Amino acid sequence: MLLDMLGGFLGDTGFAAITGGQILMLLVSFILLYLAIAKGFEPLLLIPIAFGMMLANLPLAGLMNGPVGNENGGLLYYLYQGVKLGIYPPLIFMGVGAMTDFGPLIANPKSVLLGGAAQFGIFATFMGATALGFSAQEASSIGIIGGADGPTALFLTSKLAPHLLGPIAVAAYSYMALVPIIQPPIMKALTREEDRKIVMDQLRVVSKTEKVIFPIVVTVVVSLLLPSAASLVGMLMLGNLFRESLVTDRLSDTAQNEIVNIVTIFLGVTVGATANAETFLNIQTIKIIVLGLIAFSIGTAAGVIFGNIMCKLSGGKINPLIGSAGVSAVPMAARVSQKVGQEANPANFLLMHAMGPNVSGVIGSAIAAGVLLNLFG
């Protein structure tokens, strides 16, 4: 009797139901947790994503199950609606806007060209993905990884290819975390040492009036040109207006801290929970991860190449290294430009110059997402 009861109990546990695929996905989640905690790779994002992946691959827990009859769905199923309905990414953008100083971009408007050039990786990879047999919607979601902007990648993917959210989230945030490793070899390969030593002139001081007008004008112009980008760009600029108006400190602080932290938890855990064994362990996922790396690398290279062009046209006044910051991993990509520049010339201070293309890359990736959504949504 006791053995029968014990056998029945064990038969009802997850240990009896776990599959090889789920075990493998649990190991992947453990590796991501290790990278986040021990190595410091984007811990604020990778920890909730990895933990959500772990929860989704625990058999019988049913945290991502939808409602059936009179039974409610799992906790993560309901939290996931914020991703599915496109709510979380714009809220993240509001927090990013409140944290971002667009002064370097306003002071040097030419840097928007570098941010635009870095988006080339998105469209080049889109064409490559379609050539490999992905649909236009799937290729758009894969290509947007090249913008190095996690919320934008998730926003577009939730609209065009929600079945790819798991692998695209892991790829996008992994490459954002690996910016200091991936970018420097590309930057050094595409620039001359004498160009890396170029010291740029100090940027002019930007007035409060310019900083207040900027988010309003950008929102109106971009939203009129690309209505599908209005939610991302609008919330980004709303957060920035909270910051720059100097009369809404409480709202700015809330957007930067409480809101962005809460939404990051919900977003990370639920996106990670989409990476179950059935959808993640296939050749398609490997293709997505490889194509994501290609997209990010091409975006970095395109920014540096355009930086070289601007260096020549300016008579050697622009350091081409700032072009690599055109991807929208703020402020990490700008810091990498600073670091590589100082390796060539210890007196070099490129951070503020690199912030111009860096923040324009945030706007550029949102616009690129809007274009793809307009074309294939």
C-alpha positions in Angstrom: 0.0 0.0 0.0 2.7 2.4 1.0 4.8 1.6 -2.1 1.7 2.1 -4.3 1.0 5.5 -2.7 4.7 6.5 -3.1 4.6 5.3 -6.7 1.4 7.3 -7.4 2.9 10.4 -5.8 6.1 10.2 -7.9 4.0 9.6 -11.0 2.2 12.9 -10.4 5.4 14.9 -10.0 7.3 16.7 -12.7 10.2 14.3 -12.4 8.1 11.6 -14.1 7.0 14.0 -16.9 10.1 15.8 -17.7 11.5 15.3 -21.3 15.0 15.4 -22.7 14.2 18.7 -24.5 13.0 20.3 -21.2 16.2 19.2 -19.4 18.3 20.7 -22.2 16.4 24.0 -22.0 16.8 24.0 -18.2 20.6 23.7 -18.8 20.4 26.7 -21.2 18.6 28.7 -18.6 21.3 27.8 -16.0 24.0 28.9 -18.4 22.3 32.3 -19.0 21.9 32.8 -15.3 25.6 32.0 -14.8 26.5 34.6 -17.5 24.3 37.2 -15.9 25.3 36.7 -12.3 28.9 35.5 -12.5 30.0 37.4 -15.6 27.7 40.5 -15.3 26.3 40.2 -18.9 23.1 42.4 -18.8 21.9 40.9 -15.5 18.9 43.2 -15.3 17.5 41.5 -18.4 19.2 38.1 -18.6 18.2 37.0 -15.1 14.4 37.5 -15.6 14.6 36.0 -19.2 16.6 33.0 -18.0 14.4 32.5 -15.0 11.3 32.7 -17.2 12.8 30.1 -19.5 13.4 27.9 -16.5 9.8 28.2 -15.3 8.4 27.5 -18.8 10.3 24.2 -19.0 9.3 22.8 -15.6 6.8 20.1 -16.6 3.2 20.3 -15.2 3.7 23.8 -13.8 1.4 25.2 -16.5 2.5 28.8 -15.9 2.1 29.7 -19.6 -1.1 27.7 -20.1 -4.1 29.7 -21.3 -7.6 29.4 -19.7 -9.6 26.2 -20.4 -13.3 26.2 -19.6 -13.8 27.6 -16.1 -10.2 27.2 -15.2 -8.0 30.2 -15.2 -4.7 30.3 -17.1 -1.2 30.3 -15.5 0.3 33.5 -14.0 2.8 34.1 -16.8 0.1 33.7 -19.5 -1.7 36.8 -18.2 1.5 38.7 -17.7 2.5 37.8 -21.2 -0.4 39.8 -22.6 1.6 42.9 -22.1 4.1 41.6 -24.6 1.5 40.2 -27.0 -0.5 43.4 -27.0 2.6 45.6 -27.4 2.3 47.3 -24.1 5.6 46.6 -22.3 8.1 47.7 -25.0 6.7 51.3 -25.3 6.7 51.6 -21.5 10.4 50.6 -21.5 11.0 53.2 -24.2 9.4 55.8 -21.9 12.0 55.0 -19.2 14.8 55.0 -21.8 13.7 58.5 -22.9 13.7 59.7 -19.3 17.2 58.5 -18.9 18.6 59.8 -22.2 20.2 63.1 -22.9 19.6 64.0 -26.6 21.9 67.0 -26.2 24.9 65.5 -28.1 22.6 64.7 -31.1 21.1 68.2 -31.1 24.6 69.8 -30.8 25.8 67.7 -33.8 22.9 66.9 -36.1 25.2 65.2 -38.6 25.6 62.3 -36.1 22.0 61.2 -37.1 23.6 60.0 -40.4 25.8 57.5 -38.4 22.7 56.3 -36.5 20.9 55.8 -39.8 23.9 54.0 -41.4 24.0 51.5 -38.6 20.5 50.4 -39.4 21.8 49.0 -42.7 22.3 45.7 -40.8 18.6 45.4 -40.2 17.7 45.5 -43.9 20.7 43.5 -45.2 19.8 40.7 -42.8 16.2 40.9 -43.7 17.2 40.1 -47.3 19.4 37.3 -46.2 16.7 35.8 -44.0 14.2 35.8 -46.8 16.7 34.1 -49.1 17.0 31.4 -46.4 13.3 30.7 -46.6 11.9 32.8 -43.8 8.7 34.7 -44.4 8.8 38.5 -44.8 7.3 38.9 -41.3 9.9 36.5 -39.8 12.7 38.1 -41.7 11.7 41.5 -40.4 11.8 40.2 -36.8 15.2 38.6 -37.3 16.7 41.7 -39.0 15.6 44.1 -36.3 18.1 42.3 -33.9 20.7 44.3 -35.8 19.5 47.4 -34.2 20.7 46.1 -30.8 17.5 47.4 -29.3 15.7 44.7 -27.2 12.3 46.4 -26.7 12.1 47.3 -30.4 12.9 43.8 -31.4 10.2 42.4 -29.0 7.7 45.0 -30.1 8.1 44.2 -33.8 8.2 40.4 -33.3 5.1 40.4 -31.1 3.3 42.1 -34.1 4.8 40.1 -37.0 6.1 36.8 -35.7 5.1 36.1 -32.1 6.1 32.4 -32.4 9.7 33.6 -32.7 9.7 35.7 -29.5 11.8 33.3 -27.5 14.8 32.9 -29.7 14.8 36.5 -30.9 14.7 37.8 -27.3 17.6 35.6 -26.3 19.6 36.6 -29.4 18.8 40.3 -29.1 19.7 40.7 -25.4 22.7 38.4 -25.6 24.2 40.5 -28.4 23.4 43.7 -26.5 25.4 42.2 -23.5 28.2 41.2 -25.8 28.7 44.7 -27.4 32.1 45.2 -25.7 33.3 41.8 -27.2 31.8 41.9 -30.6 32.4 45.5 -31.7 36.1 46.3 -31.0 37.5 43.8 -33.6 35.2 45.2 -36.3 36.0 48.8 -35.4 39.8 48.1 -35.5 39.6 46.2 -38.7 37.8 49.0 -40.5 39.8 52.0 -39.3 43.4 53.2 -39.5 45.2 53.8 -36.3 45.9 57.4 -37.1 42.1 58.0 -37.6 41.4 56.3 -34.3 43.7 58.9 -32.6 41.6 61.9 -33.9 40.5 64.2 -31.1 37.2 65.8 -31.9 36.3 69.4 -31.0 34.1 69.9 -27.9 30.4 70.0 -28.6 28.5 73.3 -28.1 26.2 73.8 -25.2 22.5 73.0 -26.0 19.9 75.2 -24.5 16.9 74.1 -22.5 14.5 75.4 -25.2 16.1 73.2 -27.8 15.9 70.1 -25.5 12.2 70.8 -24.8 11.3 71.4 -28.5 13.2 68.4 -29.7 11.0 65.5 -28.4 7.8 67.3 -29.4 9.0 67.9 -33.0 10.4 64.4 -33.4 7.2 62.8 -32.2 5.0 64.9 -34.6 7.3 64.4 -37.6 8.0 60.7 -37.2 4.4 59.9 -36.3 3.1 61.7 -39.4 5.6 59.9 -41.6 5.3 56.5 -39.9 2.1 56.1 -37.8 3.1 52.6 -36.9 6.2 53.9 -35.1 4.2 56.4 -33.0 3.8 54.2 -29.9 7.6 53.6 -29.6 8.8 57.0 -30.6 6.0 58.8 -28.8 6.7 57.1 -25.5 10.4 57.6 -25.9 10.0 61.3 -26.4 7.4 61.6 -23.7 9.9 60.2 -21.2 12.5 62.6 -22.5 10.1 65.5 -22.2 9.6 64.5 -18.5 13.3 64.8 -18.1 14.0 68.0 -20.0 11.0 70.1 -19.0 12.4 70.3 -15.4 8.9 70.6 -14.0 8.0 66.9 -13.8 10.8 65.5 -11.7 8.5 63.0 -10.0 7.3 61.6 -13.3 10.8 61.5 -14.7 12.0 59.6 -11.6 9.1 57.2 -11.8 9.6 56.5 -15.5 13.3 55.9 -14.9 13.0 53.7 -11.9 9.7 52.2 -10.7 8.0 51.8 -14.1 11.0 50.6 -16.1 12.0 48.2 -13.3 8.6 46.6 -12.9 8.1 46.3 -16.7 11.5 44.9 -17.2 10.7 42.1 -14.7 7.4 41.3 -16.4 8.8 41.6 -19.9 11.9 39.5 -19.2 10.2 36.7 -17.4 7.3 36.3 -19.9 9.5 36.5 -23.0 11.8 33.9 -21.4 8.8 31.8 -20.8 8.1 31.6 -24.5 11.3 29.7 -25.0 10.0 26.2 -24.3 11.6 23.1 -25.7 9.0 22.6 -28.5 9.6 26.0 -30.1 13.2 26.6 -29.2 15.1 23.4 -30.0 15.1 23.4 -33.8 17.4 24.4 -36.7 15.3 27.6 -37.1 16.5 28.9 -33.7 20.2 28.3 -34.7 19.6 30.2 -37.9 18.0 33.1 -36.0 20.9 33.3 -33.5 23.5 33.3 -36.4 21.5 35.8 -38.5 21.2 38.0 -35.4 24.9 38.1 -35.0 25.4 38.9 -38.7 22.8 41.7 -38.4 24.5 43.3 -35.4 28.0 42.9 -37.0 26.8 44.5 -40.3 25.2 47.4 -38.4 28.4 48.1 -36.6 30.5 47.8 -39.7 28.1 50.1 -41.7 28.3 52.7 -39.0 32.1 52.6 -38.9 32.4 52.7 -42.7 30.1 55.8 -42.9 32.2 57.2 -40.1 35.3 56.8 -42.3 33.4 58.7 -45.1 32.5 61.5 -42.8 36.1 61.6 -41.5 37.4 62.2 -45.1 34.7 64.7 -45.9 35.4 66.7 -42.7 39.1 66.9 -43.4 39.9 64.6 -40.5 37.8 66.3 -37.9 35.5 63.3 -37.2 36.8 60.2 -35.5 35.3 57.2 -37.4 35.0 55.2 -34.2 31.9 57.0 -33.2 30.1 55.4 -36.1 30.0 52.0 -34.3 27.8 53.7 -31.7 25.0 54.0 -34.3 23.5 50.8 -33.0 21.1 51.6 -30.2 22.7 49.8 -27.3 22.6 52.9 -25.1 25.1 53.9 -23.6 27.2 50.7 -23.9 28.1 51.2 -27.6 29.2 54.8 -26.9 31.4 53.6 -24.1 33.0 51.0 -26.5 33.8 53.9 -28.9 35.4 55.8 -26.0 37.4 52.8 -24.9 38.8 51.9 -28.3 39.6 55.6 -28.9 41.5 55.9 -25.7 43.5 52.7 -26.5 44.8 54.6 -29.6 45.1 58.0 -27.9 44.9 58.2 -24.1 43.9 61.9 -24.5 40.9 61.0 -26.5 37.4 61.6 -25.1 34.8 60.4 -27.5 32.0 59.5 -25.2 29.8 62.6 -25.7 30.5 62.6 -29.4 29.5 58.9 -29.6 26.3 59.6 -27.7 25.0 61.5 -30.7 24.9 58.5 -33.1 24.0 56.3 -30.1 20.8 58.0 -29.3 20.0 58.6 -32.9 20.3 54.8 -33.3 17.5 54.4 -30.7 15.2 56.6 -32.9 16.5 54.9 -36.0 15.7 51.4 -34.9 12.2 52.5 -33.9 11.7 54.0 -37.4 13.1 50.9 -39.0 10.6 48.8 -37.0 7.8 51.2 -38.2 8.9 50.8 -41.8 8.8 47.0 -41.6 5.5 47.0 -39.7 4.0 49.3 -42.4 5.3 47.0 -45.2 4.5 43.6 -43.7 2.1 44.1 -40.8 
